[in-house]
Each structure stands twice: as structure tokens, then as C-alpha cells.
Amino acid sequence: MKSLSSFEYEIFFSHIVGRPETQLLSDVDLIDIFSQDRILIIGAGGSIGSALARRLVSAKISNVFFLDRDESALHGLALDISDIAASHSDKCFIADIRDRQSIEDVVKQVKPTIVIHAAALKHLVILERFPREGYLTNIVGTLNVAQICVEHNVKQFVNISTDKAANPTSVLGKTKKLAELITEEVFADTGMKQCSVRFGNVFASRGSVIETFLHQIKNSIPVTVSDENVARFFMSHNEAANLVLAAASLKESGTYIQNMGKEVLIMDVVNRIADYLDLAPEIKIVGLKKGEKMHEELYEGPVLATKFESISRSIHNVENGLVKEVREFTPSNNSEAIEQIEKLTLKFFKKP
């Protein structure tokens, strides 16, 4: 969707999802809240991380730093927001969250007051094939970042999660649910603020279903839909960025979820994209893939209101011990990873 202007993107989003974008924070709000902070975005080259970077830079928040393991994505982001190549910017860092020392070196140098952790593997179907990769990045990587933040007195930690973490059925959902629980355990009794933020599908993000449908429809390829009744929640890039920053502005810890309106039938999404492009694609029903749900959920139990009408907060029943078990065992293959993910999910995920 890079070819669309911001205005065109907003119109396209509203047409396909069936609702306007939710506006949460103005530039003035962001300056009032974050102008004194040093913000490190981890995973800054990804869809959510780059949306956050652009939102903060556009609001003239000056002390924002960018970290990613993908040097090409980081280079593109740097050019986009500052016209300076990442190699020439002292605000861009290459590091991998699986490598604890490399992340710690950056935190020592930047001295952030807020860390926004947006680095993850998040493609549901791919992670069903490669669960060990999901375990090492989404679980171990999150633990590395969270513990470093505590050790270096970072004032606030924001963990980016997903609606797939609510009553999870997939490797993606389970690893992100465990990442939420790790975040809460690591920061428990520290007096430091932590929160997780759950998203629905970020509209037209890299690797998203919208991107897939656009490619298929434009190239006259049969559009693959899991089931006629499958429905999903969608939010725009701007909504995703504003949700993270709104959650960071709130004082309470917990898991934050935005009201994204009603779930949208995927068949309706396909038909609206086809209508928008004035094309008539062939549609092929392929069945639900392993780990997929017919309908997504946003939370497992009761939620609390916040000062933002469209944002709710959920609190987990956290038990200590998850961090210790993750630190003591690293799966050597996909089979061991699946066993460990299932074990930890059953043991530590307690529904309210």
C-alpha cells in the first residue's frame, strides 16, 4: 500500500473495513506526553514499528531511536522519515532480540525511558511450520528485552501483542500469550510500568491478507479464502500506532485492547476490494488452516474501562515460574518447541 497517499489509504480502509479510522491522540497530545522521553522502538522496520516511528516523528518527538535486525527495512525507514540512510544515522541500530548482549549494548547507549517492543514473528501459517523460530523470537526474545529493561531501569515497557493471544489455538497465539505473561512476571514488584497491546489484523501491512488479496485480484489469480464464514478484526496503521501510544500514556499496567468495531467477513473484504478495483476475481474456498479460528477474540474475561472510550484493559492472573522455565530450556527442534509451547501454555495460562 506504499503507493497510496495517507488520504487514499484512509478512504481505502473505510471502504473495505466498513468504518472510519478511530482518532485517539493529536500531535499536541503526543508532545505533551512524550516530549521529555527517550523512546526506543524495537522492531522499527516492521509494519507496526515503522508506523510508530512515522507517527512520533511527524509529531516532532525528537528523541526516538530505531532498532531492527533487518538492515534493509531499517535503511528504508530512515530514508522515509529523515532522508538520511540508516548507515549515517546515530538513531538507527542493528541488533537481534535473540542475542541478549546486542540488545543490552543498545539500551546502554540509548538510555531509553520507554521501550516499545514490536519485534516478532507473526505469520500464523508459517509459524505452524516453524514453531521453534516462533519460540525463540516471540518468547525468548521478549524475555531478553524485558529483563534488560528492568536491569537498566527503563521507566516503561510496552509489549506489542495480537488478538491471536486470546484463548490461543495457534503457535503464534500461544507464543504471544506467553510473551504477555512473561512481561507481567518480569515487571511484577518492580514498581516499573509495563503493558501489552493487542492488535487485530493491521490493514494492508506487510504479509497481511489484504496484501495477498490485492496481489491475487490484480494478477487474475484465484483468491484463496479459508471459509465463507471466516471473519476478522482490522485496524489501520495509524490506529495501531495511536493505540500503542495511548496505552503508553496510561498509568495502569495490564493488556490493552481497542474496540475495532465488528468483525468483517473475509468474503466481504474480497468483494469490496474487487469492487474498488472494478474487477471480478475467481474465489476458491480452501478450508481453515492449522491453528486458524473461524472468529477471533479480543480478550478472555472481564475488562476494565480506561479514559479512552475505545480502549479497554484486561488483567491476567500471573503465576511465577514461567521465566525460570523459559531460561532453563531451549528447544533444539520443532517437535521440542511444540511440546514446550503446549506445556507452558497449559501450565501458566489461567483463564479468569
C-alpha positions in Angstrom: 0.0 0.0 0.0 3.0 2.3 -0.2 1.7 3.7 -3.5 -1.3 5.2 -1.7 -1.2 8.6 -0.1 -2.4 8.9 3.5 -5.7 10.3 2.3 -6.2 7.5 -0.3 -5.2 4.9 2.4 -7.9 6.2 4.7 -10.6 6.1 2.0 -9.5 2.6 1.0 -9.5 1.4 4.6 -13.0 2.8 5.3 -14.4 1.3 2.1 -13.0 -2.2 2.8 -13.5 -2.4 6.6 -16.8 -0.5 6.6 -15.9 2.0 9.3 -13.8 5.2 9.6 -10.4 5.3 11.4 -10.6 5.9 15.1 -8.6 9.0 16.1 -7.1 8.9 19.6 -4.1 11.3 20.0 -3.3 14.5 18.3 0.3 15.8 17.7 -0.2 18.2 20.6 -1.2 15.3 22.8 1.9 13.4 21.8 4.2 16.3 22.5 2.6 16.9 25.9 3.0 13.2 26.8 6.3 12.2 25.3 8.5 15.2 24.6 10.7 14.6 27.6 11.1 10.8 26.9 13.8 8.8 25.0 11.8 6.2 23.1 13.4 3.1 21.7 11.3 1.2 19.1 12.5 -2.4 18.8 11.3 -3.9 15.5 11.2 -0.5 14.0 11.4 -1.8 10.4 8.2 -3.8 10.6 4.7 -2.7 9.9 3.8 -1.6 13.4 7.3 -0.4 14.4 7.5 1.8 11.3 4.0 3.2 11.8 5.0 4.2 15.3 8.2 5.7 14.0 6.4 7.8 11.5 3.7 8.9 13.9 6.2 10.1 16.5 8.5 11.8 14.0 5.5 13.5 12.4 4.6 14.9 15.8 8.1 16.3 16.2 9.1 14.0 19.0 12.9 14.3 18.8 14.4 11.5 20.9 13.1 8.5 19.1 15.6 5.6 18.3 15.1 2.7 15.9 16.3 -0.9 16.3 15.8 -3.8 13.9 17.7 -6.9 12.8 16.7 -6.2 9.1 19.1 -3.7 7.9 17.2 -3.1 4.6 14.0 -2.4 6.4 15.8 0.0 8.8 17.5 1.7 5.9 14.2 2.2 4.1 12.6 3.6 7.3 15.5 6.1 7.9 15.2 7.4 4.3 11.5 7.7 4.6 11.4 9.7 7.9 14.6 11.7 7.8 16.1 11.4 4.2 19.2 10.0 5.9 20.4 6.5 5.3 20.4 4.2 8.3 24.2 3.8 8.0 24.6 7.6 8.6 22.0 7.9 11.4 23.0 7.8 15.0 19.4 6.8 15.9 19.4 3.5 14.0 20.7 0.3 15.4 21.1 -3.3 14.1 20.5 -6.0 16.7 18.6 -9.2 17.2 16.4 -9.7 20.3 17.6 -13.4 20.4 21.1 -12.0 21.1 20.7 -10.6 24.6 24.1 -8.9 24.6 23.4 -6.9 21.4 20.2 -5.6 22.8 21.8 -4.7 26.1 24.5 -2.8 24.3 22.0 -0.6 22.5 20.0 0.0 25.7 23.2 1.1 27.5 24.0 3.5 24.7 20.5 5.0 24.1 19.4 5.0 27.8 15.7 5.0 26.9 12.9 5.9 29.3 10.4 4.0 27.2 11.0 0.8 25.2 8.3 -0.3 22.7 8.8 -3.9 21.8 7.4 -4.6 18.3 9.8 -7.2 17.1 8.1 -10.6 16.5 7.5 -13.4 14.1 3.7 -13.1 13.4 2.7 -15.0 10.3 0.3 -17.6 11.7 0.6 -20.3 9.0 4.4 -20.0 8.7 4.9 -20.4 12.5 2.8 -23.6 12.4 5.6 -25.0 10.2 8.5 -23.4 12.1 7.4 -23.3 15.8 11.0 -23.2 17.1 11.5 -19.9 15.4 8.4 -18.5 17.0 9.5 -19.8 20.4 13.0 -18.3 20.1 11.8 -14.9 18.9 8.4 -14.3 20.5 9.2 -15.9 23.9 12.9 -15.9 24.5 13.4 -12.6 22.6 10.7 -10.9 24.6 12.2 -12.2 27.9 15.6 -10.9 26.8 14.2 -7.4 26.1 12.0 -7.3 29.2 14.8 -8.3 31.6 17.3 -5.9 30.1 14.7 -3.1 30.6 14.4 -3.9 34.3 18.1 -4.2 34.8 18.7 -0.8 33.2 15.8 1.0 34.9 13.8 1.7 31.8 10.7 3.6 33.1 8.2 1.8 30.9 8.0 -1.3 28.7 5.3 -1.7 26.0 4.9 -5.2 24.5 3.1 -5.5 21.2 0.8 -8.5 21.1 -2.1 -9.8 19.0 -5.7 -10.8 19.2 -4.5 -14.3 18.4 -3.2 -14.4 22.1 -6.8 -14.5 23.4 -7.7 -18.2 24.1 -4.9 -19.1 21.6 -5.1 -22.0 19.2 -2.0 -21.4 17.1 1.7 -21.3 17.7 1.6 -17.6 17.0 -1.2 -17.0 19.6 0.4 -19.2 22.2 3.9 -17.7 21.9 2.4 -14.2 22.1 0.2 -15.1 25.0 3.3 -16.4 26.8 5.1 -13.2 25.9 2.3 -11.3 27.6 2.6 -13.4 30.8 6.4 -13.1 30.7 6.1 -9.3 30.5 3.9 -9.2 33.6 6.1 -11.6 35.6 9.3 -9.8 34.8 8.0 -6.4 35.9 6.0 -7.7 38.9 7.0 -6.0 42.1 9.5 -3.7 40.3 7.3 -0.5 40.5 8.0 0.0 36.8 5.2 0.2 34.3 4.6 -2.5 31.7 1.7 -3.2 29.4 0.9 -5.3 26.4 -1.2 -4.1 23.5 -3.3 -6.4 21.4 -4.0 -5.8 17.7 -6.3 -7.2 15.2 -5.1 -7.5 11.6 -3.2 -4.4 10.7 -4.8 -3.4 7.4 -2.5 -3.8 4.3 0.6 -4.5 6.4 3.5 -6.5 5.0 2.4 -10.1 4.7 -1.2 -9.4 5.5 -4.3 -11.0 4.0 -5.1 -7.6 2.3 -1.8 -7.6 0.6 -2.4 -11.2 -0.6 -5.9 -10.5 -1.9 -4.6 -7.4 -3.8 -1.9 -9.4 -5.4 -4.3 -12.2 -6.4 -7.0 -9.9 -7.7 -4.7 -7.6 -9.7 -2.9 -10.6 -11.3 -6.1 -12.6 -12.1 -5.1 -15.4 -9.7 -7.9 -17.2 -7.9 -8.5 -15.6 -4.5 -8.0 -18.1 -1.7 -10.4 -17.8 1.3 -10.4 -20.3 4.2 -14.2 -20.4 4.7 -17.2 -18.3 3.7 -17.9 -17.5 7.3 -14.4 -16.6 8.5 -14.3 -13.1 10.0 -11.5 -10.9 11.3 -10.9 -7.6 13.1 -9.0 -4.9 11.2 -7.3 -1.7 12.2 -5.3 0.8 10.2 -1.6 1.6 10.6 -2.5 4.9 12.2 -4.9 3.3 14.6 -2.2 0.7 15.6 0.4 3.4 16.3 -2.1 5.6 18.2 -3.3 2.6 20.3 0.3 1.8 21.4 1.0 5.4 22.3 -2.4 5.8 24.1 -1.7 2.7 26.1 1.8 4.0 26.9 0.2 7.2 28.2 -2.0 5.4 30.7 -0.7 4.7 34.2 -2.1 1.2 34.8 -0.3 -2.0 33.8 -2.1 -4.8 32.0 -3.2 -5.7 28.5 -4.9 -3.1 26.4 -7.4 -3.8 23.6 -9.0 -1.3 21.2 -12.6 -1.6 20.1 -12.2 -2.2 16.3 -15.9 -2.4 15.6 -17.5 -5.5 14.3 -15.5 -8.4 12.8 -15.6 -8.2 9.0 -16.4 -11.3 6.9 -13.4 -12.1 4.8 -15.7 -12.8 1.8 -17.0 -9.2 2.2 -13.3 -7.9 2.2 -12.6 -9.8 -1.1 -15.8 -8.5 -2.7 -15.1 -4.9 -1.6 -11.5 -4.9 -2.9 -12.8 -6.3 -6.2 -15.4 -3.6 -6.3 -12.8 -1.0 -5.5 -10.6 -2.2 -8.4 -13.6 -2.8 -10.7 -12.6 -6.5 -11.2 -14.3 -9.8 -10.8 -12.0 -12.4 -9.3 -12.5 -16.1 -9.0 -12.8 -17.2 -5.4 -11.5 -20.5 -4.1 -12.5 -21.9 -0.7 -9.5 -23.8 0.7 -10.6 -24.6 4.3 -9.2 -23.4 7.7 -5.5 -24.0 8.1 -4.0 -25.4 11.3 -4.3 -23.0 14.2 -6.8 -20.7 12.5 -10.1 -19.8 14.1 -13.4 -19.1 12.4 -13.7 -15.9 14.5 -11.1 -14.1 16.5 -11.5 -13.0 20.1 -10.0 -9.9 21.8 -9.9 -11.0 25.5 -10.6 -14.0 27.7 -12.5 -12.5 30.5 -13.8 -9.2 32.1 -12.2 -5.9 31.0 -11.9 -2.6 32.7 -12.6 0.8 31.1 -9.9 3.4 30.5 -10.1 7.2 29.9 -10.2 6.3 26.2 -13.7 5.3 25.3 -12.5 2.8 22.6 -9.7 1.2 24.7 -10.3 -1.5 27.4 -7.8 -3.1 29.8 -7.6 -6.7 30.8 -5.6 -8.2 33.8 -4.1 -11.7 33.9 -3.8 -14.0 36.8 0.0 -14.3 36.7 1.9 -17.1 38.4 5.7 -17.0 38.9 7.9 -19.7 37.3 7.4 -19.1 33.6 10.6 -17.1 33.3 12.6 -19.7 35.0 11.3 -22.5 32.8 12.0 -20.5 29.6 15.5 -19.7 30.8 16.2 -23.4 31.6 15.1 -25.0 28.4 15.7 -24.2 24.8 14.1 -26.5 22.2 16.6 -27.9 19.7 14.0 -28.8 17.0 10.4 -28.1 16.0 9.0 -31.1 17.9 10.5 -30.0 21.2 9.3 -26.5 20.6 5.7 -27.6 20.1 5.9 -29.7 23.3 7.4 -26.8 25.3 4.9 -24.3 24.0 2.0 -26.6 24.8 3.4 -27.3 28.2 3.9 -23.7 29.2 0.6 -22.6 27.8 -1.4 -25.2 29.8 0.6 -24.6 32.9 0.7 -20.8 33.0 -2.3 -19.6 31.1 -5.2 -19.5 33.6 -8.5 -18.1 32.4 -10.1 -15.6 34.8 
